[in-house]
Structure formats: structure tokens, C-alpha cells
């Protein structure tokens, strides 16, 4: 499994500070479709406890995180009629929340102003060193470091390395062409590598 994806899943699990609510998800969704307010609140809390960090990977400002999550949850509630019973609700909701986060971040950056590089180069050895360093850090630290990336780099890094979008998918969802996307990913990895090594040395000095 890709190290970044594995870490992303670990972050979601390890940074939950409130114990997840034990609810009958299928019953709760059925009641939500009947506009039951208690069920809607229960589903909101359940989703918040499990998936808030899916939004935080894209949105760094605390107030914006809450706005994006709430906006995403409105979309989740509106889409519940499309949810297939006895499938993966968290996967269903996560897809909607991630896309809402991407839309928000896309609107806050000027993709068309990014200069496309003439050539994109990759350093396989450096990438392997980055993954090795990630394995030595706590998941919460990795989350914090990702949030420190500039908006454009954080967007591309999160979409490609954590949520599994291809560069073609990224172009479709953001309007950023594939070469620019690859360039931004390389920039994100370089900056993240620098931050991680600095952070790692600091913690272990």
C-alpha cells in the first residue's frame, strides 16, 4: 500500500479525540431520509468524528475547515437518497467531503496563473527517502506538516498521494493541467521533505 495513503488512513484514526459514536448507521440514515432531526445530528457527529481530518488535509484554517465540513455535510444529507444500503457510508461521505474540500481550495487559488514548467524531473531516491522519513514520524506530525504546505502544493499532494487521484483526474477537477500538476507535486514533495527532515532532526536532537 502507498505509504502516503496508509498514513492518511492512520491520521484519520489516530487524531480522533472524541470517541466515535456507536450508532446503527443504516437505521440512522433511514431516519435522516425522514427528516428526523435527532438522526441528522447523530449522523453529523458520527461523520465529524471520523472524517474531519479528510477536510483538514486540504484546508488549513480552522474556521474554513468547519465551513467546508458543514457545507460538505449538507451535500451528504442531500445525497443520502443515492446511498446504497449496507455499503460503506464513510467511504460515501468521504468522497463528497473531499470533493467539497477540493472545490473550496480550487476557488481560493488562481490555477491559471501557475506557470507551467517546460520539463518535470523526478528523483526516485529522494522520494524513497521521504517515505522512509514519514515512517519515523507520528501520524499527527505528518498531518501538521502537510497543512504547512502552500495551498496549491497541498491540494495536489493530498489529491495525488493520499486520495489516489491521477493527474488526469486532478486536471478534470481543478483545471490544473497534468504537467503543472506533476510540477506542483514535485515541489510539494521537495518542501515536505525539507520540513520533515528538519522536524525529525529537531525531535531527535
Buried (B, 14 or more C-beta within 10 A) or exposed (E): EEBBEBBBBBBBEBBBEEEEBEBEBEEBBBBBBEEBEEBBEBBBBBBBBBBBBBBBBBBBEEEBBBBBBEBBBEBBBEEBEEBEEEEEBBEBBBBBBBBBBBBBBBEEBEBEEBEEBEEBEEEEEEBEBBBEBBEEBEBEBBBBBBBEBEBBBBBBBBBBBBBEBEBEBBBEBBEBBBBBBBBBBBBBBBBBBEBBEEBBEEEEE
